Amino acid sequence: MMRMPFFDAGLLRAAAAALAAAMLFAGCATESRLPPPSPSFAAYVAQTRADIAAHRRFATADRADEVNRMAPWEMRPEHPDGRAVLFIHGLGDSPWTFRDTGAELAREGILVRTVLLPGHGTRPEAMLDFDGCDWIEAARRELLRLKREGYRVWVGGFSTGGNIAIALADEIEVEGVVLFSPAPYVRTNLVYLVPAASLFFEWLRSPEETGGGTTPVRYRTIPMTGLSAFYDTMRAAQSALAHPSPTLRRTPVFLALAESDSIVDALRVLDAADGAFRRRGSDVLWYGEAAPQTARLPLFRLESRLPKEHVRSFSHLSLNFSPENDYYGRQGRLKRCAGAEAAARSPYLHCGTPEAEVTYGAWGEKRGEGVFVRLTFNPYFRLQTERLIDFFSH
C-alpha cells in the first residue's frame, strides 16, 4: 500500500476543487458495484450475515456477538400499525447504532429496519471497493423495498447515514426524516482535500497500526476511499439542502444536534435544515448552553452541562445511546477497560482514573482542569425518545 508522509496542501486544494466540480456534474452515473438486489429483506440479512461471518476480522473471541452487532436487522412490533422506518448508520459504524432507539419505536407499533453500508461490518480494507454512490444505492434499495411493501415510511440516519437520509428524502417521498448528528457540514475544511488526497495514498492509519482496525461495534480506522465516500454523501446532502426539491420541502424533520460536536458544524447544519424542511410537524433538539435562533423550525434546547452527571458537553456519538446501553452506557467505560480492548483504548478511556474523577464531554474537550472522556450515552435519551415518538405520530 502507498502512504504519503506529507503533501503540498496548495496543490491538493486546487486538485480537490477541480475534482469536486467534476463530481458535482458526474453524480452517481457510474455503474453500481453492488451485487444484485436480494429478493426479500430476510434474504438480504441472511446473505449479509454470512458475508460478515466469513470475512470479518473479529476483535474479540465472541464471534456470534460481533456478527449480531454488525449485521442489518429488523424489529417487528407486536401490534404493527403500518408505519416503518429505515435507519442508516455512520462512517465505520454498524446497524447496532440504532438498537436502543429501534426497540422504543417498535414498542409503539413501528417496524424498524436497518441497512449495512457496503464495505462495513467485516474489515476496513473492504471499504476500498466502494464509493458514496454505492452507499446511497444500498440504502435506496431498502427504502424502496419498504415502500413496495406498503408501509408509511420514514428514513433516518446518524452522521454519514444522516447525509444519505437527506439525499434520499430529496428524491423519494417519505413521511419524515430522522437525523442524529447529520454531517453535511463539518468543522474542518480539510475534508475538501480528501478526494484528491485519496488518489495518492490509501490510509492515514493502517489497520495494522490500529490493532487490526476493528472493535466489537465499529471500525477503528478508515481508508482514504472511505473518507472519499463520506465526502460523496456530504456533497449529496449539501446539494439537497441548498436546492431542496418540492419533495424535500414537503417533508418534516426530527433533528438532534450537539452544540459541542467535534465533527459536525452544528450551527451550519441547523441553518441549512431550517431553510429546507417543512416547519409543520418538525422538531429540533439542541444539546447546548445557548439556544440558536431559527427562522422556521421549532427548536427545543437541552442543557448540555450536567454537573451531577459529570457531563460537561455532548459529543457527536452520544445522542443515539441509552445510559443503559451494554457497550456505550454509564457502565460502558468500566466494562471496556476491564475487557479485551483495554490496552488499545486505555489512553482514550483513562482506565486508571476513578469514575468520580472523570468528566464526560465532546471529543477533545479541554475546558478547565481534570480528566475528560468522550460522552458515549445520552442522559436525555428517554426525553428524546418521547419526542421522537411524537414526531412519528404527527
C-alpha positions in Angstrom: 0.0 0.0 0.0 1.2 3.5 -0.7 1.3 6.0 2.1 2.4 9.6 2.0 4.1 11.4 4.9 3.5 14.9 3.6 1.9 16.7 0.7 1.6 20.1 -0.9 -1.7 21.4 0.6 -2.0 24.1 -2.0 -1.8 21.7 -4.9 -4.2 19.4 -3.1 -6.7 22.2 -2.6 -6.6 23.0 -6.3 -7.0 19.4 -7.2 -9.8 18.9 -4.7 -11.7 21.9 -6.1 -11.4 20.6 -9.7 -12.3 17.1 -8.7 -15.3 18.3 -6.6 -16.6 20.3 -9.6 -16.3 17.2 -11.8 -18.1 15.0 -9.3 -20.9 17.5 -9.0 -21.6 17.0 -12.7 -20.9 13.3 -12.8 -23.1 12.5 -9.8 -23.7 8.7 -9.4 -23.8 7.9 -13.1 -21.2 5.1 -12.9 -22.4 1.5 -12.8 -23.0 0.2 -9.3 -20.6 -2.3 -7.8 -23.2 -3.8 -5.6 -24.4 -7.3 -6.0 -28.0 -7.8 -7.5 -30.7 -6.8 -5.0 -31.9 -9.6 -2.7 -35.5 -10.9 -3.3 -36.5 -10.1 0.3 -35.2 -8.3 3.4 -34.8 -11.6 5.1 -32.7 -12.9 2.2 -30.6 -9.7 2.4 -30.0 -10.1 6.1 -29.1 -13.8 5.7 -26.6 -13.1 2.9 -25.0 -10.2 4.8 -24.6 -12.2 8.0 -22.9 -15.0 6.0 -20.5 -12.5 4.5 -19.7 -11.0 7.8 -19.1 -14.4 9.4 -16.8 -15.4 6.5 -14.8 -12.2 6.1 -14.8 -10.3 9.3 -11.6 -9.6 11.3 -13.0 -10.3 14.7 -12.0 -8.0 17.6 -13.0 -10.5 20.4 -13.5 -14.2 20.9 -17.3 -13.8 20.8 -17.8 -14.0 17.1 -21.6 -14.5 17.3 -22.0 -11.3 19.3 -20.0 -9.3 16.7 -22.0 -10.7 13.8 -25.1 -9.7 15.6 -23.8 -6.2 16.1 -22.6 -5.7 12.6 -25.5 -7.3 10.6 -28.6 -5.5 9.4 -31.8 -6.3 11.3 -35.4 -5.5 11.7 -37.6 -5.2 14.8 -41.2 -6.2 14.1 -43.7 -4.7 16.5 -46.2 -6.9 18.4 -49.0 -4.6 17.2 -47.9 -3.1 13.8 -49.8 -0.1 12.6 -48.4 0.3 9.0 -45.5 2.7 9.9 -41.9 1.8 9.2 -38.5 3.5 9.4 -35.2 2.7 7.7 -32.1 3.7 9.7 -28.7 4.2 8.1 -25.6 4.1 10.3 -22.5 6.3 10.2 -19.0 6.1 8.8 -17.2 3.0 10.1 -20.2 2.2 12.3 -22.8 -0.6 12.2 -26.6 -1.1 12.3 -26.2 -1.8 16.1 -26.1 2.0 16.5 -29.9 2.1 16.4 -30.8 -0.8 18.8 -31.8 1.4 21.7 -33.9 3.8 19.6 -35.3 0.9 17.5 -36.6 -1.0 20.5 -38.5 2.0 21.7 -40.1 2.7 18.3 -41.1 -1.0 17.8 -42.9 -0.9 21.1 -45.0 1.9 19.6 -46.1 -0.2 16.6 -43.4 0.9 14.1 -41.4 -1.6 12.0 -37.7 -0.7 12.3 -35.2 -1.8 9.7 -31.5 -1.1 9.2 -29.0 -1.4 6.3 -25.3 -2.2 6.4 -23.4 0.1 4.1 -21.1 -1.7 1.6 -17.6 -2.2 2.9 -18.7 -2.1 6.5 -19.0 -4.9 9.0 -16.0 -7.0 8.0 -12.7 -5.2 7.9 -11.7 -1.7 7.0 -9.9 -2.9 3.8 -13.3 -3.8 2.4 -14.1 -0.1 2.0 -11.5 0.2 -0.7 -14.0 -1.3 -3.2 -16.9 1.2 -2.8 -17.8 4.8 -3.0 -20.6 7.1 -1.7 -22.8 6.3 -4.6 -22.8 2.6 -3.7 -23.7 3.6 -0.1 -26.6 5.7 -1.3 -27.8 3.0 -3.7 -27.7 0.3 -1.0 -29.9 2.4 1.3 -32.2 3.4 -1.6 -32.9 -0.3 -2.3 -34.1 -0.9 1.2 -36.1 2.3 1.4 -37.9 1.4 -1.8 -38.4 -2.1 -0.6 -40.3 -0.8 2.4 -42.4 1.4 0.2 -43.2 -1.5 -2.2 -44.4 -3.5 0.9 -47.0 -0.9 1.5 -45.7 0.9 4.6 -45.9 4.6 5.5 -42.1 5.1 5.5 -39.7 7.4 7.4 -35.9 7.4 6.8 -33.3 8.3 9.3 -29.6 8.2 9.9 -26.7 9.0 12.2 -23.8 11.2 10.9 -22.9 9.9 7.4 -26.2 8.0 7.5 -28.0 11.3 8.1 -26.4 12.6 4.9 -27.7 9.6 3.0 -31.2 10.0 4.5 -31.3 13.7 3.4 -30.2 12.8 -0.2 -32.9 10.0 -0.4 -35.6 12.2 1.0 -34.9 14.7 -1.7 -35.8 12.2 -4.4 -38.2 9.8 -2.7 -41.4 10.8 -0.9 -41.3 9.8 2.8 -43.3 10.7 5.8 -40.4 12.3 7.6 -36.6 12.3 8.1 -34.9 11.5 11.4 -31.4 12.9 11.8 -28.9 12.3 14.6 -25.8 14.4 14.3 -26.0 14.6 10.5 -22.8 15.6 8.8 -23.4 17.6 5.6 -21.2 20.3 7.0 -18.1 19.5 9.2 -15.8 21.6 11.3 -12.7 21.2 9.2 -12.1 22.3 5.6 -9.6 19.5 5.2 -12.4 17.3 4.2 -12.4 19.0 0.8 -8.9 17.7 0.2 -10.0 14.1 0.7 -10.9 13.2 -3.0 -7.6 14.5 -4.3 -5.6 13.0 -1.4 -7.2 9.6 -1.9 -5.5 9.5 -5.4 -2.1 9.5 -3.7 -2.3 7.3 -0.6 -4.7 4.7 0.9 -4.5 5.2 4.7 -3.9 7.8 7.3 -3.5 5.0 9.8 -3.5 1.4 8.6 -5.4 -1.5 10.2 -2.0 -2.8 11.4 -1.4 0.4 13.2 -4.8 0.2 15.0 -4.8 -3.3 16.4 -6.5 -4.8 13.3 -8.8 -1.9 12.7 -11.9 -3.2 14.4 -13.9 -3.1 17.6 -16.9 -5.1 18.5 -19.2 -2.3 17.3 -17.3 -0.3 14.6 -14.0 0.2 12.7 -11.0 1.9 14.3 -9.7 3.2 11.1 -11.0 4.2 7.7 -9.1 4.1 4.3 -9.0 7.2 2.2 -11.6 5.8 -0.1 -13.9 5.5 2.8 -13.3 9.2 3.7 -13.9 10.0 0.0 -17.2 8.1 0.1 -18.2 10.1 3.1 -17.3 13.2 1.0 -19.7 11.9 -1.7 -22.5 11.7 0.8 -21.7 15.1 2.3 -21.9 16.8 -1.1 -25.1 15.0 -2.0 -26.7 16.2 1.3 -25.4 19.7 0.8 -26.9 19.9 -2.7 -30.3 18.7 -1.4 -30.3 21.2 1.4 -29.2 24.1 -0.7 -31.6 23.4 -3.5 -34.4 21.3 -1.9 -36.8 19.5 -4.3 -40.5 20.0 -3.8 -40.4 16.5 -2.2 -37.9 17.5 0.4 -39.7 20.8 1.2 -42.9 18.9 2.0 -41.0 16.7 4.5 -40.8 17.3 8.2 -37.6 16.6 10.1 -36.6 15.4 13.5 -33.1 16.8 14.1 -30.9 16.2 17.1 -27.6 18.2 17.2 -24.9 18.8 19.8 -23.5 22.3 20.1 -20.1 20.9 21.0 -20.0 18.3 18.3 -16.3 18.0 17.4 -17.0 16.7 13.9 -20.2 18.4 12.7 -20.6 22.2 12.2 -23.9 22.1 14.1 -24.9 25.7 13.6 -24.4 25.5 9.8 -26.4 22.2 9.6 -29.2 23.8 11.6 -29.3 26.8 9.3 -29.4 24.6 6.2 -32.1 22.4 7.6 -34.1 25.5 8.7 -34.4 26.5 5.1 -35.0 23.1 3.5 -37.6 21.2 5.6 -41.2 21.7 6.4 -42.0 23.5 9.6 -45.2 21.8 10.4 -44.5 18.5 12.3 -40.8 19.1 12.6 -38.8 19.1 15.9 -35.2 20.1 16.6 -33.4 19.1 19.8 -30.4 21.2 20.5 -27.9 20.0 23.2 -26.1 23.1 24.2 -25.5 26.0 26.5 -27.5 28.5 24.4 -30.4 28.2 22.0 -29.6 29.4 18.5 -32.3 31.3 16.5 -34.2 29.6 13.8 -36.4 31.2 11.2 -38.9 28.3 10.7 -38.1 25.1 12.6 -39.2 24.8 16.2 -36.2 24.3 18.5 -36.0 22.8 22.0 -32.8 23.3 23.9 -31.5 20.7 26.4 -28.9 21.9 28.9 -25.5 20.3 28.0 -23.7 21.0 31.3 -24.9 18.5 33.9 -22.5 18.6 36.9 -24.4 15.9 38.8 -23.9 13.6 35.9 -20.3 14.6 35.4 -21.2 15.8 31.9 -19.6 19.0 30.5 -20.9 18.8 26.9 -22.5 16.4 24.4 -20.4 14.6 21.8 -21.1 13.6 18.2 -21.5 10.0 19.2 -23.6 10.3 22.4 -27.1 11.1 21.1 -28.2 7.6 20.0 -27.3 5.6 23.0 -29.3 4.9 26.2 -27.5 5.2 29.6 -28.3 1.5 29.9 -26.6 0.5 26.7 -24.4 -2.5 27.2 -21.3 -1.0 25.5 -21.6 2.8 25.5 -23.8 3.3 28.6 -23.0 4.6 32.0 -21.0 1.4 32.9 -19.5 1.1 29.4 -16.2 2.8 30.2 -15.5 0.5 33.1 -16.7 -2.6 31.2 -14.4 -1.8 28.2 -11.5 -1.0 30.5 -11.9 -4.5 32.0 -12.3 -6.2 28.6 -10.1 -7.2 25.7 -10.0 -3.6 24.3 -8.3 -2.1 27.4 -4.8 -2.0 26.0 -5.8 -0.2 22.8 -8.4 2.1 24.4 -6.9 3.0 27.7 -5.4 6.3 26.6 -8.8 7.5 25.5 -10.8 5.9 28.3 -8.4 6.8 31.1 -8.9 3.4 32.6 -6.7 4.2 35.6 -8.8 7.2 36.6 -11.6 6.6 39.2 -15.1 7.2 37.8 -15.7 10.0 40.4 -12.7 12.0 38.9 -13.8 11.7 35.2 -15.8 14.4 33.4 -17.6 13.5 30.2 -17.8 15.6 27.1 -17.2 16.1 23.4 -14.1 14.5 21.8 -11.1 16.6 22.6 -12.8 18.5 25.4 -10.1 20.7 27.1 -12.1 23.2 29.1 -10.9 23.5 32.7 -8.8 21.1 34.7 -9.4 17.4 35.2 -9.7 14.2 33.1 -12.1 14.4 30.2 -13.6 11.3 28.5 -15.8 11.3 25.4 -19.5 11.1 26.4 -20.9 8.0 24.7 -24.5 8.0 26.0 -27.4 10.4 26.2 -28.7 11.3 29.7 -31.8 12.7 28.0 -32.4 9.5 26.0 -35.9 8.9 27.5 -37.0 12.5 26.7 -35.5 12.4 23.2 -37.3 9.1 22.6 -40.6 10.6 23.7 -40.3 13.5 21.4 -39.3 11.2 18.5 -42.4 9.0 19.1 -44.5 12.2 19.0 -42.8 13.1 15.7 -43.9 9.8 14.2 -47.4 10.4 15.4 -48.0 13.7 13.6 
